[in-house]
Amino acid sequence: MTPRPDVSKERRAQIARAALTCFARKGYNNTTMDDIAAESGLSKGSLYWYFESKETLLKVAILSFFKSSFGQEAIAALEQLPTATAKIRALAAEMATLGQGAGGLFNLFLEFWASSQHREEAAQVWTDMLLQYKEIVVRIIEQGIESGEFRPVDTEGVVWSLMAAYDGLAAYIMLIPELDIAKISAAFVETLLSGLLVQEGARRESSPLGERGP
């Protein structure tokens, strides 16, 4: 007899997507496990087979959203770009897209955090994601400094400011949906890069080629 395929990973992803849809539609507090079961097309018993509680489901749904939006494939694509400048521009475009879709998720997390008895645990989920993305951007800017493309800066300070700006945009988009987040992002990142980039003349002077020039 052919063994039955293991579909647990697909089922968990299916339930997480359904949960996120319900949370975005009705809010965390107003969503029930019955709602999620109906959205997923599975029985409520199936939900509890894979997830012990609605809180657990929200944490998994948030992580699934961010991993699908900015996971290993996106990071690998960044690594293929030739310069730190190109990586920052691509990252900014990705973050703008992410912010456009994550505004409701940010609000959802705040609702969950405010009503949860496990606030420290909930905050840790968000903190872990922030630290993961912070390290990615820090590495990009440090690579730019090492190559002579960027001038020396307080790397972590710049990165936290960058991330805070996009978190702010995600919050603003909930209040002002007509904001052109892509245009705002482009203006912001070009201003940031203008402060990071070493001037071309200074770069030539500091390079071995520049030292050997006429």
N, C-alpha and C positions, 0 to 999 in steps of 0.2 A: 504494500500500500504506500502510495506517495505521501510523504509527510506534509502536513498543512503548512503553508508559508507563514512566517512570523510577520504579522502586520502591526505589531504594537507601536513601532515608531510612526507609521503612517496614521494610526488611530490617534495617537497623542497629538500629532500635528493637526489633524482634522478637528479635534476637540478644542485645541488652543485657538485655532482660527475662528471657530464658532463662538468661543468665549469672548474673544476680542471684538467681534462684530456686535455681540449683545451688550458688552460693556460700553462700547462707543455709542450705541443706540439708546440705552436706557440708564447708563451710569452704573457704577459698581454696586451701590446699595440696593438699587431697584431691580437688579438682575438676579434671577433665581437659577438654580441648577436645572429646573424644568425648562426654562427659557433656552439654556445652552443645549440641553438635550434635543429640544425641538429644532434648533438652528443646525445642529450637527447631523440630525437624522438618526441619532443613536438613542438607546434607552438611557434613563437616568442611572440605572445600575451599571451600565458600561462606563459612564463618566466616573463613578466612584471606584470602579475597578482600576482606572488609570490615575485618578487624582483624588486625594483624600478630602479636599475642601475647595471652596470657591477662592479662598485666599491663595492656595497653591496654584490654582488655575490662572489667576491674574499674574502671578510672578512668572509662570511659564509663558503666558501669552505675551507679556512685555518683552521677555528675553527672545522669544521667537520672532517678534516684530523687528527688533534691532539686529538680530543675527541675519535675518533674511534681507534687511535693508542695507546693512553694512557689515557683511560677514567676510569670510576668508577669501571669497572670489573677488570682492571689491578691493580688499587689501592687496591681493596678488596683482590686480590690475594697476594699482597705484605704483607698485614696485617696478613695473615695466616702463614707467615714464622716465625720460632721460634726465630731468632736472628736478631739484627741490621746488622750484617755482611752478613747474607744471603739476607736480604732485599737490601743492597747496591749492592751486586753482581747481584741480579735479576734486579734491577733498571738499572744498567750499561748495562746489556745485552739488556734490552728494549730500552734504549737510543741509543745504537749502531744500533739496527734495525731501530729505528726511524730516526736516522741520515742518514742511508743508503737510506731511501726513501724520506727524506725531503730536500736533497741537492738542488734539482731543485726548491722546494718550497721556500727555503731560498732565492735563486736567484730571484725567481718570486716576492717575497715580496719586495726586494730591488728595483726591476724595478718599481713596483707599487708605492712604497714610493717616488722614485725619480721623478716620473712623475705626482704624484697626487697633486691636489690643497688642499687636506685635509690631509696634512702630519701629523699633530698632532693627528688627529683621527686615522689614519692608525698606527702610532707608538703606540698609546694607546692599540690597539688590541693585538699587539705583547707583549707589556709590561705586560698586564693583564695575559697573558698565562705564561710568565716567572715568574711572582710573584706567581702564583698558584703552579707551579711545584717547585719553590724554597721552599715554605712552606712545601710541602710534604717531601722533602729531609731533611730539617731542623728538622722536627719532628722525622725522623728516626735516625738521628745522636744524637739528644738530648735524645732519648730513650736509645741509646747505652751508652751514658755518664751516665745516671741515673742508669742503670743496672750494671755499672762497667765494661762493655765490652770495651768501648772506653775511652780514656783519655780525660780530658777537653781540648777543643780547641775553637777557634773563629768559631763557627758553621756557621754563615752566610758567613764569609770569605771563608771557605772551600767549601760551597755549590755553591757560585758564581763562584769559580774557577773550580769546577766540571762541572757546566753547560757551562761555557765558553769553556772548553776543548771539549765538545761534539758539541757545535756550530761550533767551529773551524774545527772539523772533517767533519761536514756536508758541510762546505765550501770547504775543501780540496778535498772531494770526487768528486766535480764538476770538479776540475782541474786534479786530478789523479784518474781516475775511478778504477784503478787496486788495490788501497789501500785495504788491508785486515782490514776493520774497526773493525771486531769482535776480531781479534788478538790484534790490537792496544788497543782496549777498555779493554781487559782482562789484558794486561800488565799495563795499567794505573790504573785500579781499584785495582789491587793487591798491587801496589806501594802506593796508597792512603791508603789502609787498613793497610799496614805495619806501617804507621805513626799514624793511629788512634787507633789501638788495644793496649790494656794494656797487657804487658807481662804476661804470665801465672803465673810465680812465684810471681810477684807483685800483681796479682789479688788474689792469695791465701792468701798472707800476709795481704791484706786489708779486707778480708772477715771474717765474724764471725767464720767460720770453721777454717780459718787459725790462728786466734787468740787463738783458743782452742787447736791447734795442739801440738804435743810433742815438 
